[in-house]
């Protein structure tokens, strides 16, 4: 299956789960490709959930989401 076929098969889906192998660059590349394609198709009308953040980091994530802190601060606060 080509990426275009994959993206077209997901068209109209309300929820898409994308798995990956934490240490595998290719799986991260596919995740990014899916996100870019969805952004191209749906703009800001998408939401992304990330399982690697722990609940205590939610306040920092919320601040980053609204632009109150930088990406550098986000990364240093969620290690």
PLY file of the C-alpha trace (Angstrom):
ply
format ascii 1.0
element vertex 79
property float x
property float y
property float z
element edge 78
property int vertex1
property int vertex2
end_header
0.00 0.00 0.00
1.36 3.42 -0.90
1.17 6.33 1.51
-1.47 8.00 -0.68
-3.60 4.87 -0.52
-3.18 4.77 3.25
-4.10 8.44 3.64
-7.14 8.05 1.38
-8.31 5.00 3.33
-8.22 7.12 6.51
-10.15 9.99 4.94
-13.26 10.67 6.98
-12.07 8.72 10.03
-12.85 10.51 13.28
-10.07 8.77 15.24
-6.78 7.36 13.98
-4.29 5.59 16.23
-0.71 5.53 14.97
1.62 3.14 16.78
5.38 3.21 16.69
8.51 1.62 18.03
10.17 4.14 20.34
13.70 3.52 19.05
12.78 3.20 15.36
13.31 6.35 13.26
11.27 5.01 10.33
8.17 4.62 12.48
8.58 8.20 13.72
8.96 9.36 10.11
5.64 7.68 9.23
3.97 9.37 12.21
5.19 12.75 10.99
4.06 12.00 7.45
0.57 11.12 8.72
0.40 14.31 10.82
1.52 16.49 7.92
-1.02 14.90 5.59
-3.84 15.34 8.11
-2.83 18.97 8.68
-2.81 19.54 4.92
-6.30 18.04 4.63
-7.94 19.34 7.81
-5.87 22.32 8.97
-6.26 23.18 12.63
-9.25 20.86 12.95
-7.16 17.98 14.32
-6.15 16.94 17.83
-3.10 14.90 18.76
-2.73 12.76 21.87
0.73 11.67 23.01
1.19 8.84 25.46
4.77 9.61 26.40
3.88 12.50 28.72
2.98 11.76 32.32
-0.06 13.27 34.01
2.00 15.64 36.22
3.22 17.34 33.01
-0.27 18.41 31.92
0.10 21.96 33.29
3.33 22.47 31.33
1.72 21.01 28.19
-1.25 23.35 28.57
1.07 26.36 28.88
3.02 25.32 25.77
-0.20 24.75 23.81
-1.35 28.34 24.36
2.13 29.77 23.71
2.89 30.75 27.30
6.21 28.86 27.31
8.77 27.99 24.64
9.44 24.57 23.16
12.79 24.61 24.98
10.98 25.14 28.30
8.48 22.40 27.44
11.25 19.92 26.72
13.27 20.77 29.82
10.16 20.54 32.03
8.92 17.17 30.78
12.08 15.07 30.99
0 1
1 2
2 3
3 4
4 5
5 6
6 7
7 8
8 9
9 10
10 11
11 12
12 13
13 14
14 15
15 16
16 17
17 18
18 19
19 20
20 21
21 22
22 23
23 24
24 25
25 26
26 27
27 28
28 29
29 30
30 31
31 32
32 33
33 34
34 35
35 36
36 37
37 38
38 39
39 40
40 41
41 42
42 43
43 44
44 45
45 46
46 47
47 48
48 49
49 50
50 51
51 52
52 53
53 54
54 55
55 56
56 57
57 58
58 59
59 60
60 61
61 62
62 63
63 64
64 65
65 66
66 67
67 68
68 69
69 70
70 71
71 72
72 73
73 74
74 75
75 76
76 77
77 78
